[in-house]
């Protein structure tokens, strides 16, 4: 009897401290995204815009993707602003 089935996806091997930070950062990032989506929806209602279309279009922008937040190769401490 198998207790778990395989999960498709990338595995990241790390130490416990980094794993904990990943968990906290992912949870807070998700909460921020939800809050932002709610704010966009509210502003869309006030202006007559289609909030779902606004959020859909934002999601198509490659600069809005998670990978655009990776720090520059020279630093690990901060994320450099896009120019």
GROMACS elastic network, one bead per residue, 0.5 to 0.9 nm:
[ bonds ]
;  ai    aj funct       b0    kb
    2     5     6  0.71136   500
    4     7     6  0.87747   500
    7    10     6  0.89681   500
   12    19     6  0.89719   500
   13    19     6  0.87083   500
   14    17     6  0.82486   500
   14    18     6  0.62400   500
   14    19     6  0.63877   500
   15    18     6  0.55063   500
   15    19     6  0.62441   500
   15    20     6  0.88051   500
   16    20     6  0.61534   500
   16    21     6  0.86154   500
   17    20     6  0.52142   500
   17    21     6  0.62824   500
   17    22     6  0.86522   500
   18    22     6  0.60641   500
   18    23     6  0.86107   500
   19    22     6  0.50306   500
   19    23     6  0.62882   500
   19    24     6  0.87770   500
   20    23     6  0.50991   500
   20    24     6  0.62861   500
   20    25     6  0.85350   500
   21    24     6  0.51283   500
   21    25     6  0.58680   500
   21    26     6  0.82957   500
   22    25     6  0.51791   500
   22    26     6  0.58865   500
   22    27     6  0.84636   500
   23    26     6  0.52739   500
   23    27     6  0.61877   500
   23    28     6  0.86665   500
   24    27     6  0.52395   500
   24    28     6  0.61646   500
   24    29     6  0.84606   500
   25    28     6  0.52276   500
   25    29     6  0.59002   500
   25    30     6  0.84854   500
   26    29     6  0.50714   500
   26    30     6  0.61191   500
   26    31     6  0.86276   500
   27    30     6  0.52049   500
   27    31     6  0.62825   500
   27    32     6  0.86899   500
   28    32     6  0.61235   500
   28    33     6  0.85988   500
   29    32     6  0.50531   500
   29    33     6  0.61855   500
   29    34     6  0.86605   500
   30    33     6  0.50643   500
   30    34     6  0.62161   500
   30    35     6  0.86341   500
   31    34     6  0.51251   500
   31    35     6  0.61741   500
   31    36     6  0.85540   500
   32    35     6  0.50953   500
   32    36     6  0.60570   500
   32    37     6  0.85493   500
   33    36     6  0.50551   500
   33    37     6  0.61023   500
   33    38     6  0.85878   500
   34    37     6  0.50862   500
   34    38     6  0.61830   500
   34    39     6  0.86501   500
   35    38     6  0.50952   500
   35    39     6  0.62409   500
   35    40     6  0.86944   500
   36    39     6  0.50561   500
   36    40     6  0.61960   500
   36    41     6  0.85617   500
   37    40     6  0.50823   500
   37    41     6  0.60914   500
   37    42     6  0.85823   500
   37    51     6  0.85854   500
   37    55     6  0.69857   500
   38    41     6  0.50205   500
   38    42     6  0.61460   500
   38    43     6  0.86452   500
   39    42     6  0.50655   500
   39    43     6  0.61607   500
   39    44     6  0.84271   500
   40    43     6  0.51448   500
   40    44     6  0.59465   500
   40    45     6  0.85792   500
   40    51     6  0.65058   500
   40    54     6  0.78430   500
   40    55     6  0.75740   500
   41    44     6  0.50040   500
   41    45     6  0.62379   500
   41    46     6  0.87551   500
   41    49     6  0.87123   500
   41    50     6  0.80646   500
   41    52     6  0.73707   500
   41    54     6  0.84265   500
   41    55     6  0.82526   500
   42    45     6  0.51769   500
   42    46     6  0.64226   500
   42    47     6  0.88094   500
   42    51     6  0.78947   500
   43    46     6  0.50443   500
   43    47     6  0.62001   500
   43    48     6  0.84282   500
   43    49     6  0.80894   500
   43    51     6  0.80314   500
   44    47     6  0.51455   500
   44    48     6  0.57113   500
   44    50     6  0.60888   500
   44    51     6  0.50763   500
   44    52     6  0.88707   500
   44    54     6  0.81225   500
   45    48     6  0.52102   500
   45    49     6  0.62988   500
   45    50     6  0.74874   500
   45    51     6  0.71316   500
   46    49     6  0.78321   500
   47    50     6  0.89596   500
   48    51     6  0.86446   500
   49    52     6  0.89013   500
   49    53     6  0.83300   500
   49    54     6  0.77454   500
   50    53     6  0.54003   500
   50    54     6  0.63037   500
   50    55     6  0.88633   500
   51    55     6  0.62114   500
   51    56     6  0.84789   500
   52    55     6  0.51971   500
   52    56     6  0.59938   500
   52    57     6  0.85448   500
   53    57     6  0.60337   500
   53    58     6  0.85192   500
   54    57     6  0.52563   500
   54    58     6  0.62555   500
   54    59     6  0.87095   500
   55    58     6  0.50493   500
   55    59     6  0.62013   500
   55    60     6  0.88336   500
   56    59     6  0.51216   500
   56    60     6  0.65870   500
   57    60     6  0.51745   500
   57    61     6  0.68647   500
   58    61     6  0.54548   500
   58    62     6  0.87454   500
   58    64     6  0.68093   500
   59    62     6  0.76473   500
   59    64     6  0.64189   500
   59    65     6  0.73187   500
   60    63     6  0.87375   500
   60    64     6  0.76994   500
   60    65     6  0.83428   500
   61    64     6  0.54409   500
   61    65     6  0.71449   500
   62    65     6  0.52795   500
   62    66     6  0.88029   500
   62    67     6  0.87697   500
   62    68     6  0.76644   500
   63    66     6  0.81599   500
   63    67     6  0.82217   500
   63    68     6  0.56308   500
   63    69     6  0.85912   500
   63    82     6  0.88496   500
   64    67     6  0.83783   500
   64    68     6  0.67700   500
   64    69     6  0.85767   500
   65    68     6  0.57489   500
   65    69     6  0.78382   500
   66    69     6  0.57547   500
   66    70     6  0.77364   500
   67    70     6  0.55752   500
   68    71     6  0.84447   500
   68    82     6  0.85097   500
   69    79     6  0.64973   500
   69    80     6  0.83693   500
   69    81     6  0.88011   500
   70    73     6  0.87455   500
   70    78     6  0.88465   500
   70    79     6  0.64229   500
   70    80     6  0.85020   500
   71    74     6  0.80938   500
   71    75     6  0.65104   500
   71    76     6  0.62749   500
   71    77     6  0.77660   500
   71    78     6  0.60989   500
   71    80     6  0.61469   500
   72    75     6  0.57636   500
   72    76     6  0.75097   500
   72    78     6  0.82198   500
   72    79     6  0.66993   500
   72    80     6  0.64227   500
   73    76     6  0.74909   500
   75    78     6  0.67275   500
   75    79     6  0.81233   500
   75    80     6  0.89049   500
   76    79     6  0.79294   500
